[in-house]
Each structure stands twice: as C-alpha cells, then as structure tokens.
C-alpha cells in the first residue's frame, strides 16, 4: 500500500503518518475538493496527526485516537471515501475531548471500576458530541448532499451501543492487560504487530 512509505517514529514504533492532502488522495476524495478540505483542516484541525494503515484486529474497528493529537484510521475498511473522512473528523473530536479531560474518567476508568451504567452514559455523550462535530464539519466542507438525515441516522448508531463496547473493552482489558487506555487501543488495532 502506498501510504506505508510515510513513517515517523511514534513511541519507539514505526507508524505510518500522512498529511491531510495525502490522506484525502489515499481515500480517493474528489481531487477538486482536496485544496478546500485541506485548507479547512489546516485551519480547524491543525496539530492533529493522521495515521492511516490497515488495523490488525478481530473487531471491526474503523478508527481510534491516540492521545490528544493523534488519530488512526483503518485503511482496510471497505467504506466510501467521505465516510473515512467523517471518521477522521470524529476521532479528531475525541482528541479535543481528551485535551479537556472529558474522556478518561468517564470512559476507561468506568470500565476498570465495573461501572457499566456510568460508562454507557459517558460513552453516549462523547460519541454524540464527536458525531455532531464530524457531521457539521462534513456539511461545512461540501458534503451536505451526502450527509442527509438518512446517513446521519445510521452514523449515529454508535451512540446506542455503549453496553456492547463496555463488554468488548472488559474482554480486551482481561486479554491484553494494558497499562492504560492508549495501550489498550494500540493492542486492539494490532499496532504492536506492525
């Protein structure tokens, strides 16, 4: 895959990083839209690093964030290009949530403390906020027609699966014995196998 030639060192591991322009080309966004989307990203999402590579995982994980400025998008997901861009925006909002301290306590810590009710509430709130941001951003950068009410309804389905995610995380914490949430995410996407 072409994007694997872009490497930087990330915590003593090689992980492919791409610029927003490279990412848009890789996911096959209309070339005429790339300059305006890149300009918007650089104005509104500057500092967010994009890692684009095939995840090595059992679960269908499309994207994750790693810290307050790093997002990973699964390059092997067979989904339309505008949905991959949506995922990048969605994950970038999780970076914002991490920066403000609104993520770890209500998300990872609740799973560690066997608080399914607390996790489900926080999960729904965080996913709704990330979806709100990503959908409004996609409309702002020129995808209003694609992001109609029907697609929005389906994309928001992740807001209602907190219980399923809770049990997946419980299982993976038991399996991987992570040191923290980001260690868990790296292990879930097969980062250590690259």
SETORPA-307419 format. One record per residue: residue number from 1; residue in one letter; x, y, z of N, C-alpha, C, O in turn. Coordinates in Angstrom, 3 decimals, m for minus. Example, Ala and Ser with C-alpha at 12.3 -4.5 7.8 and 13.67 -1.06 7.14 Angstrom:
2
<1,A,<13.190,m5.690,7.800>,<12.300,m4.500,7.800>,<13.200,m3.300,7.800>,<14.236,m3.319,8.465>>,
<2,S,<12.850,m2.250,7.080>,<13.670,m1.060,7.140>,<12.900,0.030,7.870>,<13.409,1.138,8.039>>,
// end
This chain:
194
<1,X,<0.839,m1.178,0.000>,<0.000,0.000,0.000>,<0.883,1.240,0.000>,<1.865,1.315,0.738>>,
<2,X,<0.534,2.187,m0.814>,<1.344,3.383,m0.995>,<1.606,4.122,0.312>,<2.723,4.585,0.540>>,
<3,X,<0.592,4.241,1.179>,<0.750,5.054,2.375>,<1.761,4.489,3.363>,<2.174,5.208,4.274>>,
<4,X,<2.172,3.252,3.227>,<3.122,2.683,4.163>,<4.528,3.251,4.007>,<5.403,2.966,4.824>>,
<5,X,<4.754,4.049,2.969>,<6.090,4.633,2.830>,<6.274,5.871,3.709>,<7.389,6.380,3.823>>,
<6,X,<5.209,6.361,4.328>,<5.296,7.552,5.162>,<5.435,7.136,6.615>,<4.463,6.709,7.237>>,
<7,X,<6.637,7.258,7.160>,<6.877,6.804,8.523>,<7.502,7.903,9.370>,<8.294,8.712,8.886>>,
<8,X,<7.131,7.913,10.638>,<7.810,8.681,11.663>,<7.870,7.799,12.892>,<7.079,6.866,13.030>>,
<9,X,<8.785,8.081,13.768>,<8.871,7.281,14.985>,<7.781,7.745,15.945>,<7.627,8.941,16.193>>,
<10,X,<7.036,6.798,16.475>,<5.985,7.079,17.445>,<6.163,6.116,18.604>,<5.898,4.922,18.467>>,
<11,X,<6.608,6.622,19.740>,<6.841,5.808,20.924>,<7.637,4.537,20.604>,<7.234,3.429,20.958>>,
<12,X,<8.757,4.722,19.936>,<9.673,3.633,19.587>,<9.078,2.614,18.622>,<9.598,1.505,18.506>>,
<13,X,<8.021,2.961,17.942>,<7.396,2.088,16.956>,<7.266,2.873,15.655>,<7.122,4.096,15.674>>,
<14,X,<7.317,2.173,14.532>,<7.071,2.834,13.261>,<5.585,2.796,12.976>,<4.972,1.729,13.001>>,
<15,X,<5.008,3.940,12.707>,<3.596,4.039,12.411>,<3.433,5.004,11.252>,<3.984,6.104,11.289>>,
<16,X,<2.688,4.619,10.223>,<2.564,5.483,9.052>,<1.756,6.738,9.345>,<0.637,6.665,9.852>>,
<17,X,<2.327,7.879,9.025>,<1.653,9.152,9.193>,<1.500,9.785,7.819>,<2.398,9.707,6.981>>,
<18,X,<0.354,10.411,7.600>,<0.113,11.071,6.321>,<m0.382,12.490,6.571>,<m1.033,12.759,7.581>>,
<19,X,<m0.076,13.380,5.663>,<m0.624,14.732,5.729>,<m2.095,14.655,5.338>,<m2.545,13.636,4.814>>,
<20,X,<m2.829,15.703,5.584>,<m4.245,15.713,5.211>,<m4.388,15.546,3.697>,<m5.300,14.857,3.239>>,
<21,X,<m3.510,16.161,2.924>,<m3.582,16.031,1.462>,<m3.359,14.581,1.033>,<m4.080,14.059,0.183>>,
<22,X,<m2.351,13.938,1.630>,<m2.077,12.537,1.307>,<m3.246,11.643,1.714>,<m3.630,10.734,0.979>>,
<23,X,<m3.798,11.909,2.881>,<m4.938,11.135,3.353>,<m6.113,11.261,2.375>,<m6.730,10.259,2.012>>,
<24,X,<m6.415,12.471,1.958>,<m7.539,12.692,1.035>,<m7.307,11.992,m0.303>,<m8.240,11.444,m0.890>>,
<25,X,<m6.059,12.012,m0.784>,<m5.751,11.284,m2.025>,<m5.879,9.777,m1.819>,<m6.442,9.071,m2.656>>,
<26,X,<m5.351,9.294,m0.698>,<m5.400,7.855,m0.406>,<m6.832,7.333,m0.333>,<m7.117,6.232,m0.804>>,
<27,X,<m7.731,8.116,0.253>,<m9.117,7.649,0.391>,<m9.956,7.985,m0.841>,<m11.148,7.681,m0.899>>,
<28,X,<m9.317,8.615,m1.819>,<m9.935,8.921,m3.116>,<m11.070,9.950,m3.042>,<m12.128,9.780,m3.650>>,
<29,X,<m10.820,11.006,m2.289>,<m11.742,12.149,m2.299>,<m11.592,12.829,m3.657>,<m10.502,12.834,m4.229>>,
<30,X,<m12.662,13.394,m4.170>,<m12.630,14.120,m5.440>,<m11.449,15.100,m5.424>,<m11.383,15.970,m4.556>>,
<31,X,<m10.516,14.965,m6.377>,<m9.324,15.830,m6.377>,<m9.643,17.324,m6.382>,<m8.871,18.122,m5.851>>,
<32,X,<m10.770,17.706,m6.974>,<m11.152,19.126,m6.990>,<m11.465,19.659,m5.595>,<m11.383,20.864,m5.361>>,
<33,X,<m11.823,18.771,m4.668>,<m12.186,19.186,m3.312>,<m10.994,19.211,m2.359>,<m11.070,19.801,m1.281>>,
<34,X,<m9.901,18.577,m2.752>,<m8.760,18.435,m1.843>,<m8.207,19.781,m1.360>,<m7.961,19.921,m0.162>>,
<35,X,<m8.002,20.772,m2.226>,<m7.459,22.039,m1.711>,<m8.343,22.707,m0.653>,<m7.832,23.180,0.362>>,
<36,X,<m9.649,22.752,m0.874>,<m10.520,23.433,0.092>,<m10.650,22.632,1.389>,<m10.695,23.217,2.472>>,
<37,X,<m10.712,21.308,1.291>,<m10.788,20.486,2.505>,<m9.484,20.603,3.293>,<m9.504,20.714,4.519>>,
<38,X,<m8.359,20.579,2.592>,<m7.050,20.718,3.255>,<m6.949,22.057,3.959>,<m6.462,22.136,5.087>>,
<39,X,<m7.410,23.116,3.294>,<m7.376,24.442,3.908>,<m8.229,24.464,5.175>,<m7.812,25.001,6.201>>,
<40,X,<m9.432,23.875,5.099>,<m10.317,23.823,6.262>,<m9.648,23.038,7.393>,<m9.633,23.486,8.540>>,
<41,X,<m9.090,21.851,7.061>,<m8.449,21.020,8.076>,<m7.304,21.778,8.743>,<m7.198,21.795,9.969>>,
<42,X,<m6.450,22.403,7.935>,<m5.295,23.103,8.485>,<m5.704,24.295,9.344>,<m4.967,24.689,10.248>>,
<43,X,<m6.862,24.866,9.071>,<m7.371,25.973,9.884>,<m8.029,25.470,11.167>,<m7.849,26.061,12.232>>,
<44,X,<m8.781,24.392,11.069>,<m9.606,23.934,12.189>,<m9.084,22.708,12.932>,<m9.499,22.464,14.065>>,
<45,X,<m8.198,21.940,12.334>,<m7.695,20.701,12.929>,<m6.170,20.664,12.932>,<m5.575,19.591,13.032>>,
<46,X,<m5.544,21.819,12.825>,<m4.072,21.844,12.797>,<m3.541,21.198,14.071>,<m4.107,21.359,15.152>>,
<47,X,<m2.471,20.484,13.922>,<m1.879,19.790,15.059>,<m2.369,18.363,15.217>,<m1.781,17.597,15.981>>,
<48,X,<m3.428,17.986,14.517>,<m3.910,16.607,14.560>,<m3.129,15.796,13.529>,<m3.150,16.109,12.339>>,
<49,X,<m2.448,14.764,13.988>,<m1.681,13.895,13.095>,<m2.556,12.726,12.664>,<m3.288,12.159,13.474>>,
<50,X,<m2.476,12.368,11.384>,<m3.287,11.281,10.831>,<m2.396,10.079,10.537>,<m1.398,10.187,9.825>>,
<51,X,<m2.774,8.938,11.095>,<m2.102,7.676,10.828>,<m3.097,6.805,10.076>,<m4.208,6.572,10.551>>,
<52,X,<m2.704,6.329,8.916>,<m3.610,5.600,8.021>,<m2.950,4.295,7.625>,<m1.992,4.288,6.852>>,
<53,X,<m3.457,3.191,8.150>,<m2.846,1.892,7.908>,<m3.887,0.809,8.184>,<m4.905,1.081,8.820>>,
<54,X,<m3.645,m0.414,7.712>,<m4.610,m1.497,7.957>,<m4.502,m2.015,9.395>,<m3.453,m2.510,9.807>>,
<55,X,<m5.583,m1.897,10.142>,<m5.597,m2.406,11.505>,<m5.567,m3.934,11.467>,<m6.158,m4.557,10.586>>,
<56,X,<m4.884,m4.510,12.418>,<m4.822,m5.959,12.569>,<m5.648,m6.312,13.802>,<m5.107,m6.482,14.895>>,
<57,X,<m6.962,m6.421,13.616>,<m7.819,m6.663,14.766>,<m8.977,m7.588,14.419>,<m9.363,m7.730,13.259>>,
<58,X,<m9.515,m8.210,15.455>,<m10.653,m9.096,15.288>,<m11.944,m8.306,15.164>,<m12.821,m8.670,14.381>>,
<59,X,<m12.069,m7.244,15.919>,<m13.270,m6.408,15.901>,<m13.224,m5.446,14.712>,<m12.140,m5.085,14.254>>,
<60,X,<m14.387,m5.030,14.209>,<m14.403,m4.086,13.081>,<m14.173,m2.643,13.550>,<m15.091,m1.823,13.534>>,
<61,X,<m12.960,m2.351,13.959>,<m12.632,m1.011,14.454>,<m12.216,m0.148,13.262>,<m11.278,m0.479,12.536>>,
<62,X,<m12.925,0.954,13.077>,<m12.688,1.836,11.928>,<m11.670,2.925,12.220>,<m10.920,3.335,11.334>>,
<63,X,<m11.644,3.391,13.457>,<m10.734,4.468,13.809>,<m10.580,4.564,15.316>,<m11.450,4.136,16.073>>,
<64,X,<m9.458,5.131,15.738>,<m9.189,5.386,17.153>,<m8.395,6.678,17.257>,<m7.886,7.193,16.261>>,
<65,X,<m8.299,7.192,18.475>,<m7.391,8.307,18.715>,<m6.356,7.856,19.723>,<m6.648,7.051,20.607>>,
<66,X,<m5.151,8.375,19.592>,<m4.064,8.021,20.498>,<m3.470,9.309,21.048>,<m2.580,9.900,20.438>>,
<67,X,<m3.958,9.732,22.181>,<m3.514,10.949,22.834>,<m4.357,12.119,22.353>,<m5.412,11.927,21.750>>,
<68,X,<m3.888,13.327,22.622>,<m4.717,14.490,22.300>,<m4.419,15.103,20.935>,<m4.907,16.193,20.637>>,
<69,X,<m3.627,14.428,20.100>,<m3.389,14.970,18.761>,<m3.085,13.903,17.709>,<m2.562,14.228,16.642>>,
<70,X,<m3.399,12.651,17.987>,<m3.099,11.573,17.034>,<m4.348,10.748,16.776>,<m4.998,10.283,17.713>>,
<71,X,<m4.684,10.567,15.497>,<m5.801,9.719,15.136>,<m5.312,8.626,14.188>,<m4.370,8.829,13.422>>,
<72,X,<m5.958,7.479,14.249>,<m5.648,6.366,13.354>,<m6.933,5.976,12.638>,<m7.980,5.815,13.264>>,
<73,X,<m6.844,5.826,11.321>,<m7.980,5.384,10.519>,<m7.580,4.085,9.841>,<m6.491,3.972,9.280>>,
<74,X,<m8.468,3.113,9.898>,<m8.218,1.789,9.345>,<m8.330,1.842,7.821>,<m9.416,2.063,7.284>>,
<75,X,<m7.223,1.643,7.132>,<m7.216,1.738,5.669>,<m7.875,0.547,4.991>,<m8.198,0.620,3.805>>,
<76,X,<m8.082,m0.540,5.711>,<m8.663,m1.705,5.051>,<m10.188,m1.782,5.157>,<m10.797,m2.732,4.664>>,
<77,X,<m10.805,m0.788,5.796>,<m12.267,m0.777,5.875>,<m12.842,m0.454,4.492>,<m12.456,0.531,3.863>>,
<78,X,<m13.760,m1.290,4.036>,<m14.393,m1.099,2.721>,<m15.599,m0.193,2.875>,<m16.744,m0.646,2.874>>,
<79,X,<m15.319,1.105,3.007>,<m16.365,2.104,3.167>,<m16.069,3.268,2.231>,<m14.921,3.461,1.830>>,
<80,X,<m17.092,4.050,1.878>,<m16.880,5.175,0.951>,<m15.882,6.197,1.500>,<m15.688,6.320,2.710>>,
<81,X,<m15.263,6.917,0.583>,<m14.227,7.882,0.948>,<m14.745,8.956,1.904>,<m14.038,9.344,2.835>>,
<82,X,<m15.968,9.438,1.688>,<m16.467,10.501,2.567>,<m16.722,9.979,3.985>,<m16.702,10.759,4.938>>,
<83,X,<m16.960,8.681,4.137>,<m17.126,8.118,5.478>,<m15.763,7.999,6.171>,<m15.674,8.165,7.387>>,
<84,X,<m14.718,7.718,5.418>,<m13.369,7.700,6.011>,<m12.978,9.098,6.495>,<m12.350,9.247,7.543>>,
<85,X,<m13.357,10.121,5.719>,<m13.088,11.490,6.158>,<m13.916,11.806,7.407>,<m13.416,12.427,8.344>>,
<86,X,<m15.162,11.385,7.417>,<m16.006,11.543,8.601>,<m15.333,10.906,9.821>,<m15.306,11.501,10.898>>,
<87,X,<m14.790,9.692,9.650>,<m14.113,9.011,10.758>,<m12.930,9.819,11.285>,<m12.722,9.914,12.495>>,
<88,X,<m12.165,10.396,10.376>,<m11.022,11.213,10.793>,<m11.500,12.402,11.623>,<m10.901,12.729,12.647>>,
<89,X,<m12.561,13.036,11.187>,<m13.104,14.176,11.931>,<m13.660,13.722,13.280>,<m13.439,14.374,14.301>>,
<90,X,<m14.373,12.617,13.277>,<m14.941,12.065,14.513>,<m13.833,11.773,15.530>,<m13.930,12.175,16.689>>,
<91,X,<m12.790,11.079,15.096>,<m11.691,10.752,16.005>,<m10.954,12.005,16.465>,<m10.475,12.066,17.597>>,
<92,X,<m10.865,13.004,15.589>,<m10.186,14.241,15.989>,<m10.953,14.949,17.106>,<m10.358,15.640,17.933>>,
<93,X,<m12.273,14.774,17.124>,<m13.068,15.361,18.213>,<m12.767,14.650,19.530>,<m12.779,15.275,20.590>>,
<94,X,<m12.499,13.349,19.467>,<m12.094,12.644,20.683>,<m10.778,13.207,21.215>,<m10.559,13.230,22.426>>,
<95,X,<m9.909,13.656,20.326>,<m8.672,14.322,20.767>,<m9.018,15.570,21.570>,<m8.420,15.825,22.616>>,
<96,X,<m9.989,16.352,21.078>,<m10.427,17.549,21.811>,<m10.965,17.163,23.184>,<m10.660,17.813,24.184>>,
<97,X,<m11.766,16.104,23.226>,<m12.336,15.647,24.499>,<m11.233,15.215,25.462>,<m11.322,15.453,26.666>>,
<98,X,<m10.202,14.583,24.926>,<m9.065,14.173,25.755>,<m8.340,15.392,26.311>,<m7.949,15.408,27.478>>,
<99,X,<m8.160,16.416,25.475>,<m7.454,17.628,25.918>,<m8.169,18.306,27.077>,<m7.523,18.858,27.968>>,
<100,X,<m9.493,18.268,27.071>,<m10.256,18.942,28.121>,<m10.504,18.047,29.336>,<m11.146,18.464,30.300>>,
<101,X,<m9.997,16.826,29.283>,<m10.147,15.920,30.414>,<m11.508,15.254,30.491>,<m11.858,14.697,31.532>>,
<102,X,<m12.283,15.298,29.415>,<m13.634,14.734,29.433>,<m13.701,13.285,28.967>,<m14.794,12.759,28.758>>,
<103,X,<m12.568,12.639,28.801>,<m12.612,11.305,28.218>,<m12.269,10.189,29.202>,<m13.081,9.289,29.413>>,
<104,X,<m11.107,10.229,29.794>,<m10.599,9.079,30.548>,<m11.450,8.701,31.756>,<m11.783,7.530,31.939>>,
<105,X,<m11.798,9.670,32.567>,<m12.500,9.355,33.812>,<m13.834,8.658,33.540>,<m14.145,7.653,34.180>>,
<106,X,<m14.605,9.168,32.621>,<m15.918,8.603,32.366>,<m15.920,7.438,31.402>,<m16.928,6.743,31.273>>,
<107,X,<m14.817,7.214,30.729>,<m14.779,6.183,29.697>,<m13.967,4.977,30.185>,<m14.544,3.955,30.556>>,
<108,X,<m12.682,5.086,30.186>,<m11.824,3.949,30.557>,<m11.949,3.593,32.043>,<m12.069,2.421,32.399>>,
<109,X,<m11.922,4.599,32.891>,<m11.955,4.335,34.331>,<m13.254,3.659,34.759>,<m13.249,2.839,35.678>>,
<110,X,<m14.367,3.993,34.104>,<m15.630,3.353,34.478>,<m15.601,1.859,34.176>,<m16.178,1.064,34.917>>,
<111,X,<m14.936,1.477,33.097>,<m14.822,0.047,32.773>,<m13.959,m0.648,33.829>,<m14.301,m1.732,34.303>>,
<112,X,<m12.851,m0.025,34.191>,<m11.982,m0.602,35.222>,<m12.717,m0.769,36.546>,<m12.449,m1.698,37.307>>,
<113,X,<m13.663,0.159,36.811>,<m14.403,0.142,38.082>,<m15.730,m0.610,37.991>,<m16.569,m0.507,38.886>>,
<114,X,<m15.919,m1.367,36.905>,<m17.153,m2.156,36.719>,<m18.418,m1.305,36.795>,<m19.433,m1.747,37.333>>,
<115,X,<m18.359,m0.099,36.262>,<m19.499,0.827,36.281>,<m20.105,0.916,34.877>,<m19.858,1.875,34.145>>,
<116,X,<m20.902,m0.097,34.510>,<m21.476,m0.136,33.168>,<m22.436,1.028,32.937>,<m22.466,1.591,31.843>>,
<117,X,<m23.204,1.390,33.932>,<m24.153,2.492,33.782>,<m23.416,3.818,33.534>,<m23.795,4.594,32.657>>,
<118,X,<m22.369,4.059,34.312>,<m21.581,5.283,34.126>,<m20.901,5.303,32.772>,<m20.854,6.340,32.109>>,
<119,X,<m20.367,4.142,32.355>,<m19.725,4.056,31.049>,<m20.725,4.339,29.937>,<m20.444,5.132,29.039>>,
<120,X,<m21.892,3.699,29.989>,<m22.884,3.848,28.917>,<m23.318,5.291,28.754>,<m23.476,5.763,27.628>>,
<121,X,<m23.513,5.999,29.851>,<m23.905,7.416,29.792>,<m22.789,8.247,29.175>,<m23.020,9.026,28.249>>,
<122,X,<m21.582,8.076,29.692>,<m20.446,8.854,29.171>,<m20.181,8.514,27.715>,<m19.962,9.406,26.897>>,
<123,X,<m20.200,7.227,27.388>,<m19.959,6.788,26.021>,<m20.939,7.456,25.057>,<m20.537,7.996,24.027>>,
<124,X,<m22.212,7.418,25.397>,<m23.237,8.019,24.543>,<m22.995,9.517,24.364>,<m23.091,10.034,23.251>>,
<125,X,<m22.683,10.213,25.453>,<m22.434,11.662,25.387>,<m21.219,11.990,24.525>,<m21.268,12.898,23.695>>,
<126,X,<m20.119,11.244,24.725>,<m18.891,11.511,23.968>,<m19.071,11.189,22.488>,<m18.602,11.935,21.628>>,
<127,X,<m19.746,10.084,22.191>,<m19.972,9.725,20.786>,<m20.917,10.707,20.113>,<m20.710,11.066,18.954>>,
<128,X,<m21.949,11.147,20.820>,<m22.874,12.137,20.252>,<m22.126,13.434,19.914>,<m22.313,14.003,18.839>>,
<129,X,<m21.289,13.887,20.830>,<m20.513,15.105,20.601>,<m19.575,14.938,19.407>,<m19.471,15.833,18.568>>,
<130,X,<m18.891,13.791,19.329>,<m17.974,13.552,18.199>,<m18.746,13.464,16.883>,<m18.285,13.964,15.857>>,
<131,X,<m19.907,12.834,16.911>,<m20.736,12.765,15.702>,<m21.257,14.141,15.303>,<m21.232,14.496,14.124>>,
<132,X,<m21.727,14.916,16.276>,<m22.202,16.279,15.986>,<m21.114,17.072,15.269>,<m21.361,17.709,14.246>>,
<133,X,<m19.907,17.019,15.825>,<m18.791,17.760,15.245>,<m18.474,17.277,13.829>,<m18.333,18.082,12.909>>,
<134,X,<m18.362,15.951,13.662>,<m17.971,15.395,12.362>,<m19.041,15.656,11.299>,<m18.710,16.001,10.164>>,
<135,X,<m20.301,15.497,11.649>,<m21.376,15.716,10.672>,<m21.454,17.180,10.275>,<m21.551,17.492,9.088>>,
<136,X,<m21.413,18.077,11.242>,<m21.473,19.504,10.886>,<m20.243,19.919,10.089>,<m20.344,20.751,9.187>>,
<137,X,<m19.082,19.350,10.409>,<m17.866,19.663,9.654>,<m17.965,19.152,8.220>,<m17.586,19.860,7.288>>,
<138,X,<m18.467,17.937,8.032>,<m18.623,17.390,6.680>,<m19.559,18.254,5.848>,<m19.304,18.482,4.666>>,
<139,X,<m20.623,18.728,6.441>,<m21.551,19.615,5.724>,<m20.876,20.942,5.393>,<m21.067,21.498,4.312>>,
<140,X,<m20.095,21.433,6.328>,<m19.402,22.714,6.127>,<m18.381,22.641,4.994>,<m18.193,23.623,4.277>>,
<141,X,<m17.719,21.495,4.819>,<m16.675,21.403,3.799>,<m17.182,20.903,2.448>,<m16.391,20.651,1.539>>,
<142,X,<m18.511,20.760,2.319>,<m19.052,20.483,0.993>,<m19.734,19.147,0.795>,<m19.948,18.732,m0.344>>,
<143,X,<m20.084,18.458,1.879>,<m20.723,17.153,1.757>,<m22.170,17.167,2.269>,<m22.645,16.166,2.805>>,
<144,X,<m22.860,18.277,2.108>,<m24.239,18.383,2.598>,<m25.151,17.353,1.942>,<m25.982,16.740,2.613>>,
<145,X,<m25.002,17.165,0.654>,<m25.869,16.221,m0.065>,<m25.662,14.797,0.442>,<m26.630,14.061,0.634>>,
<146,X,<m24.416,14.407,0.659>,<m24.125,13.057,1.132>,<m24.579,12.851,2.580>,<m25.020,11.763,2.949>>,
<147,X,<m24.468,13.894,3.390>,<m24.811,13.778,4.806>,<m26.241,14.238,5.055>,<m26.499,15.224,5.745>>,
<148,X,<m27.152,13.483,4.465>,<m28.575,13.750,4.657>,<m29.043,13.087,5.957>,<m28.249,12.466,6.665>>,
<149,X,<m30.321,13.223,6.260>,<m30.860,12.678,7.511>,<m30.734,11.160,7.596>,<m30.524,10.617,8.681>>,
<150,X,<m30.858,10.475,6.466>,<m30.771,9.022,6.439>,<m29.367,8.551,6.848>,<m29.223,7.674,7.700>>,
<151,X,<m28.332,9.146,6.231>,<m26.958,8.773,6.582>,<m26.647,9.170,8.017>,<m26.021,8.410,8.756>>,
<152,X,<m27.080,10.345,8.403>,<m26.825,10.791,9.775>,<m27.421,9.801,10.778>,<m26.773,9.453,11.765>>,
<153,X,<m28.629,9.354,10.532>,<m29.276,8.385,11.422>,<m28.412,7.128,11.577>,<m28.229,6.632,12.689>>,
<154,X,<m27.888,6.620,10.474>,<m27.069,5.413,10.521>,<m25.713,5.652,11.181>,<m25.230,4.803,11.930>>,
<155,X,<m25.110,6.782,10.912>,<m23.817,7.084,11.528>,<m23.941,7.235,13.042>,<m23.004,6.940,13.783>>,
<156,X,<m25.086,7.689,13.483>,<m25.305,7.884,14.918>,<m25.621,6.583,15.655>,<m25.822,6.590,16.869>>,
<157,X,<m25.666,5.483,14.935>,<m25.933,4.198,15.573>,<m24.921,3.856,16.650>,<m25.243,3.139,17.597>>,
<158,X,<m23.698,4.361,16.515>,<m22.663,4.068,17.519>,<m22.992,4.673,18.880>,<m22.446,4.238,19.894>>,
<159,X,<m23.869,5.659,18.917>,<m24.227,6.295,20.180>,<m25.044,5.362,21.073>,<m25.167,5.597,22.275>>,
<160,X,<m25.597,4.311,20.486>,<m26.513,3.424,21.206>,<m25.901,2.060,21.551>,<m26.618,1.168,22.006>>,
<161,X,<m24.614,1.885,21.345>,<m24.002,0.570,21.569>,<m23.033,0.569,22.760>,<m22.076,m0.204,22.793>>,
<162,X,<m23.292,1.431,23.717>,<m22.416,1.525,24.877>,<m22.237,0.211,25.616>,<m21.122,m0.129,26.011>>,
<163,X,<m23.323,m0.537,25.808>,<m23.215,m1.816,26.524>,<m22.315,m2.797,25.781>,<m21.502,m3.489,26.395>>,
<164,X,<m22.461,m2.854,24.457>,<m21.631,m3.754,23.650>,<m20.157,m3.358,23.749>,<m19.291,m4.217,23.914>>,
<165,X,<m19.873,m2.059,23.649>,<m18.494,m1.579,23.746>,<m17.933,m1.841,25.142>,<m16.768,m2.212,25.290>>,
<166,X,<m18.758,m1.649,26.153>,<m18.333,m1.908,27.525>,<m17.829,m3.342,27.671>,<m16.744,m3.568,28.206>>,
<167,X,<m18.617,m4.310,27.196>,<m18.215,m5.716,27.336>,<m17.017,m6.061,26.452>,<m16.198,m6.899,26.829>>,
<168,X,<m16.901,m5.427,25.280>,<m15.725,m5.639,24.437>,<m14.477,m5.132,25.153>,<m13.439,m5.794,25.154>>,
<169,X,<m14.589,m3.942,25.769>,<m13.438,m3.395,26.496>,<m13.082,m4.266,27.694>,<m11.903,m4.514,27.944>>,
<170,X,<m14.077,m4.731,28.436>,<m13.809,m5.615,29.584>,<m13.030,m6.853,29.124>,<m12.044,m7.252,29.744>>,
<171,X,<m13.497,m7.449,28.025>,<m12.850,m8.644,27.486>,<m11.417,m8.328,27.056>,<m10.498,m9.094,27.345>>,
<172,X,<m11.227,m7.199,26.366>,<m9.898,m6.853,25.866>,<m8.944,m6.419,26.978>,<m7.738,m6.648,26.877>>,
<173,X,<m9.457,m5.807,28.020>,<m8.604,m5.463,29.170>,<m8.098,m6.751,29.822>,<m6.931,m6.852,30.201>>,
<174,X,<m8.983,m7.719,29.945>,<m8.596,m9.022,30.501>,<m7.564,m9.715,29.602>,<m6.591,m10.296,30.083>>,
<175,X,<m7.798,m9.642,28.297>,<m6.939,m10.326,27.322>,<m5.561,m9.677,27.198>,<m4.544,m10.370,27.225>>,
<176,X,<m5.524,m8.340,27.063>,<m4.281,m7.640,26.743>,<m3.518,m7.110,27.960>,<m2.329,m6.810,27.852>>,
<177,X,<m4.171,m6.991,29.099>,<m3.528,m6.454,30.303>,<m2.829,m5.116,30.007>,<m1.630,m4.980,30.249>>,
<178,X,<m3.572,m4.134,29.487>,<m2.941,m2.861,29.107>,<m2.497,m2.055,30.322>,<m3.014,m2.221,31.427>>,
<179,X,<m1.527,m1.181,30.086>,<m1.062,m0.286,31.144>,<m1.967,0.930,31.281>,<m2.053,1.522,32.357>>,
<180,X,<m2.646,1.308,30.190>,<m3.586,2.427,30.203>,<m4.486,2.323,28.966>,<m4.375,1.373,28.191>>,
<181,X,<m5.360,3.288,28.789>,<m6.328,3.251,27.699>,<m5.657,3.237,26.324>,<m6.080,2.495,25.437>>,
<182,X,<m4.632,4.039,26.145>,<m3.982,4.100,24.836>,<m3.211,2.819,24.531>,<m3.118,2.406,23.375>>,
<183,X,<m2.667,2.199,25.556>,<m2.039,0.897,25.374>,<m3.085,m0.126,24.919>,<m2.809,m0.955,24.052>>,
<184,X,<m4.276,m0.066,25.501>,<m5.370,m0.951,25.082>,<m5.723,m0.721,23.614>,<m5.847,m1.675,22.846>>,
<185,X,<m5.884,0.543,23.225>,<m6.241,0.845,21.834>,<m5.182,0.335,20.866>,<m5.511,m0.242,19.830>>,
<186,X,<m3.920,0.545,21.197>,<m2.841,0.077,20.322>,<m2.889,m1.434,20.159>,<m2.696,m1.956,19.061>>,
<187,X,<m3.144,m2.123,21.246>,<m3.216,m3.581,21.172>,<m4.460,m4.040,20.425>,<m4.409,m5.034,19.702>>,
<188,X,<m5.577,m3.333,20.586>,<m6.798,m3.697,19.881>,<m6.652,m3.589,18.364>,<m7.206,m4.404,17.627>>,
<189,X,<m5.910,m2.587,17.898>,<m5.776,m2.395,16.444>,<m4.548,m3.097,15.874>,<m4.258,m2.965,14.685>>,
<190,X,<m3.830,m3.835,16.703>,<m2.674,m4.577,16.223>,<m1.467,m3.720,15.959>,<m0.595,m4.085,15.170>>,
<191,X,<m1.413,m2.585,16.613>,<m0.286,m1.675,16.413>,<1.050,m2.339,16.697>,<2.022,m2.103,15.980>>,
<192,X,<1.111,m3.158,17.724>,<2.378,m3.789,18.099>,<2.797,m4.879,17.132>,<3.916,m5.385,17.213>>,
<193,X,<1.908,m5.247,16.214>,<2.242,m6.283,15.230>,<2.783,m5.713,13.930>,<3.167,m6.474,13.042>>,
<194,X,<2.823,m4.424,13.800>,<3.283,m3.829,12.537>,<4.794,m3.862,12.430>,<5.352,m3.404,11.433>>,
// end
